[in-house]
Amino acid sequence: MKTNFFEQIAGLAITGTLQINIQPQESGTLTVSVMLANSNPKITTGRNIPPMLLKGSAQELDEAFFNQVGEPVKRTVRLFANADAYQKELDKAGQAGKKDKDNNKDKSAKSTSNSNLFTQQPDEQPDDDDLDEVPDEQADDSEAIAEKQRLYDEAMQRVVELNTQMKYKEAIAQLPDAGEYPDKADEIENKRVQLQKRQEVYASLQEEV
């Protein structure tokens, strides 16, 4: 049997990962969860967008599925595109700022060197302890921060995946501890509230069956 389901999916011009979960009910209806996830880990925009939930018979979903999800998916694609373009501009600005900072350091170093030539004063030498310890401490701090961010991103990605599978209780359990990430406490709490609300809505749908 030939269908045009995937042709219509292709017509949505999706950038990202379209996640569709289908759960049959005892009454013969289907509960369908549809979510477009951003595949760029640098972009946090859209992570709090809830999945679309549709419920009906197979015939009803055949007739209404793309009418219901088409426009929201296209709007989400545009949102991700705008966020991606904005992130690229931020990256460019950061690289330009770093380059300017390095150039200023070079100019300052040359100016100091010329001044030393005229005054015949020896450059102040840093202590050996400073040379050995400071870079190591900075490197350790950077590695710790990067590792902490990696663990946070992985945990939030698991939350997104469980959310699309309508496993809200498991998703809540995977949320990072706000005490360990005070700068992201609001984001974690907002996600917790959203998951709890979706869990309540999903539970009410199950009771109606």
N, C-alpha and C positions, 0 to 999 in steps of 0.2 A: 504494500500500500504506500502510495506516494503522498507526502504532505509538503507544504511550503513553510513549515515552522521555522527552519533554520534560515531560509531566505528572508523571512521577515525579521529575524534576529539580526542578520547581517545588515538589513536596511536601517537599523537603529544607529549604525556607525559608532559602535561602542568603543571607548578607550578605557580599559580597566578590566575587571573580572565580574561578569554577570553570574551571580549565584542564585540558583533556583532550587528550592526544596519543596517536594510534594509529599504530603502526608494524607493517605486515604483514611476516611472515617467509616465507622461501622454503618452509618446511615446511607453510604454510597456516595456521599459528597467528598470533595477534595479540599484540603487546606493547602494553599500555595504561598510560599514566602519568596519574594523577589528582592534582591539587593544588588546594587552596583558598587563594588569595592574598588577603591583607588589602589593601583598596583605600585605607586611610587611611595616608598617608605618615608621620604622627606616631607611629603604633603600630609598634613594632619586635617586639612579642610575636608569635611564630609564624613569623618569617622563617626560622628554622632548621628548621622542620618539613619533613621530606623528602616527596617525592611518593609516592603509593601506586603500586606496580607490579603489574599483573595480566598473566598470560600464559595463553592457552588458545585453543581454537577459537572461532569466532564463536558457535556454539550454546552452548558452555560459558559464555561471557561473557554471552550473553543471559539465561541462567538464573541466574547468580550475581552479576552486576555490582552491583546495588543492595543485595543482601545483604552484599556485601563492603565497599562504600564508604559506605553510608548512615549507619551509626552513627559512624564516624570523622569524616565530614563534619559531622554535627550537633554532635559534641563540639568540633570546631574552630570552628564558628560561635559556640558558647557561650564559648569561650576568647577570641575576638575581641571579643565583646560585653562581657565582663568587663574586658578591657584598655581598650576604648574608654571605658567608664564611669569607670574609674580615671583615664585621661588627662584626661577632662573635669573630674574633681574636682581634679586637680593644677593644671589651668589656672585653675580658680576660685580655688584657694588662692593661686596666684601673683599673680593680679590683685588679690585682697584684700590681700595683703602689700604690693604696690606702692602701693595706695591708702593704706594705713596709713603707709607710709614717706613718701609725698608730704605727707600731713596733718601728720606730725611735723616735716617740713622747714618747712612753712608756719608752724607754731606757733613753731619755733625762730627763724625769720626775724622774726616779729612781736615776739618777746621781745627780740631783739637791737636792733630798731628802737626799742622803748620805752626800753631802757637807754641808747641813744645820746641820746635826747631829754633825759634827766635829767642826764647827765654832760657834755653839750655837746661830746662828742668826735667828730670826723669819722670816718666809716666808712673803713676801710682800702681803698684802691683797688687792684685788681689791675693788674699790669703789662700794657701793651698787647700784649706778646708772648704772655703767658699767654692773653689773650682770643682771640688770633688762632690760636695753634698747638694748644692742648690739645684744643678741640672737633674740629678737623680730624683730629688724630691718633686720637682716639677713634672718629670716624666711619670713618676708613680701616681701623682694626683690626676694627670691627664688620662692615664690608663684606667684608673678607678672610675673616673667620671664617664669615660666611654663605655666601660663594662656595665656600669649601672644603667646607662641609657639603653644599651643593647638589651638588657634583661627586661627593662620597662617596655620597649617596643615589641619584644617577643610575647610578653604577657598580654599586651593590648591586642596583638594580632590574633592570639588564641581566643580572646574575648569576642572579637569580630566574627571569627569562624563559628564559634558556638552560638552566637547571636543569630547568624543566618540559618543555623540548623534548628532554631527555636529551642535550644537547650539553655534557657535563661538562668536557671539555678546554677548550672555548672559555670556559665559565663561570669556570674557574680562572684563565685568562689575563686575565679582566676584573676580577678582585679588586683592590681598591686596594692600594697599597704601604703595608705596616704602618709603614714608617719615616716616612711622611708623616702618619700618623694614629696616633701612639703611644697615645692614649687609647682607640683602638678595635682595638689590636693583637690582643687575645685574641679578639675577635669575628671578625676577619678570619682568624686562624689556625684557629679552630674551623670556620668555613665552608669553608676549604681542605681540612681533614681530612675533613669530611662529603662534599664533592664527590669527593675521591679515592676514598673508600669506595664511593660510588654508581657511580663510573666502573668500579671493579673488579667490582661486582655485575653491572652492565649488560654488561660484557665477558664475564663467565662465562655469562650468559644467552645471549649471542650464540654462544658456543662450543657450547652444548648443542643449538642448532638444527641 
